[in-house]
């Protein structure tokens, strides 16, 4: 029996075309899945309503939102959330490219084959 490993990639974008949101400021992430070397759109995950005053609380909530994603691509990420992401086993890439190019570049850097 063949085991298929799914890799989930969360992208911080507010327009669906470019990686254009800072990690902690993103209200939503577009989640893609790599299955059998192909990248497919999975879902859009939004932070639930409610203002979060403390910056640390905000980025922790973002990490909880995408806790099953192995890779996160955002425009920028601060030092504390980057450290926590690494501690949780999440690989973070900073980019301001188009989403498809950013996904391809990140997977290439990890030596993971894919077709976008």
C-alpha positions in Angstrom: 0.0 0.0 0.0 1.3 3.4 -1.0 1.4 6.1 1.7 0.8 9.6 0.4 2.2 12.4 2.5 0.4 15.7 2.2 2.3 18.9 2.8 0.2 21.8 3.8 1.4 25.3 2.9 -0.2 28.4 4.4 0.3 31.7 2.5 -0.4 35.1 3.9 -2.2 37.0 1.2 -5.2 39.3 1.0 -5.6 39.3 -2.8 -5.0 35.6 -3.7 -2.3 36.5 -6.1 0.7 37.8 -4.1 2.4 37.0 -0.8 1.6 40.5 0.7 0.8 40.2 4.4 3.1 40.3 7.4 2.7 37.1 9.5 1.2 38.7 12.6 -1.0 41.1 10.6 -2.6 38.6 8.3 -6.3 38.2 8.9 -6.4 35.1 6.7 -4.2 32.5 5.1 -4.7 30.6 1.9 -3.9 26.9 2.4 -2.5 24.7 -0.3 -1.7 21.0 -0.3 1.0 19.2 -2.1 -0.3 15.8 -3.0 1.5 13.6 -5.6 3.8 16.4 -6.6 0.9 18.7 -7.4 -0.1 21.8 -5.5 -3.8 22.2 -5.0 -5.9 24.9 -3.3 -7.4 23.6 -0.1 -9.1 26.4 1.8 -9.0 29.9 3.2 -8.6 30.1 6.9 -9.6 33.3 8.7 -8.9 34.5 12.2 -12.2 34.7 14.1 -13.4 38.1 14.9 -12.4 40.2 17.9 -9.6 42.7 18.3 -6.4 41.4 19.8 -4.5 44.1 21.6 -1.3 42.3 22.5 1.0 41.6 19.5 2.2 38.3 21.1 -1.3 37.1 21.5 -2.1 37.9 17.9 0.8 35.9 16.4 0.2 33.0 18.7 -3.4 32.9 17.5 -2.1 32.9 13.9 0.2 30.0 14.7 -2.8 28.1 16.2 -4.9 28.8 13.1 -2.3 27.1 10.8 -1.0 24.5 13.3 -1.3 21.6 10.8 0.7 23.4 8.1 4.3 22.4 7.6 5.3 25.5 5.6 4.2 29.2 6.0 5.0 31.8 3.4 4.5 35.4 4.5 5.9 38.8 3.5 7.8 39.2 6.8 7.8 37.6 10.2 9.2 38.9 13.5 11.9 37.2 15.5 9.6 35.9 18.3 7.0 34.3 16.1 9.7 32.9 13.9 11.3 31.2 16.9 8.0 29.8 18.0 7.1 28.6 14.5 10.5 26.7 14.4 9.8 25.3 17.9 6.5 23.9 16.5 8.2 22.4 13.5 6.9 25.0 11.0 9.3 26.1 8.2 8.8 29.8 7.4 9.7 31.6 4.2 9.6 35.3 3.6 8.6 36.4 0.1 6.8 39.1 -1.8 6.5 37.1 -5.0 3.3 35.8 -6.6 1.9 32.9 -4.7 2.7 30.1 -7.2 6.3 31.4 -7.6 6.7 31.6 -3.8 5.4 28.1 -3.3 7.7 26.7 -6.0 10.7 28.5 -4.6 10.1 27.3 -1.1 9.6 23.7 -2.1 12.7 23.8 -4.3 14.8 25.1 -1.4 13.6 22.1 0.6 14.3 19.7 -2.3 10.7 18.8 -2.6 9.4 18.3 -6.1 6.2 19.8 -7.3 4.1 21.0 -10.2 2.3 24.3 -9.6 
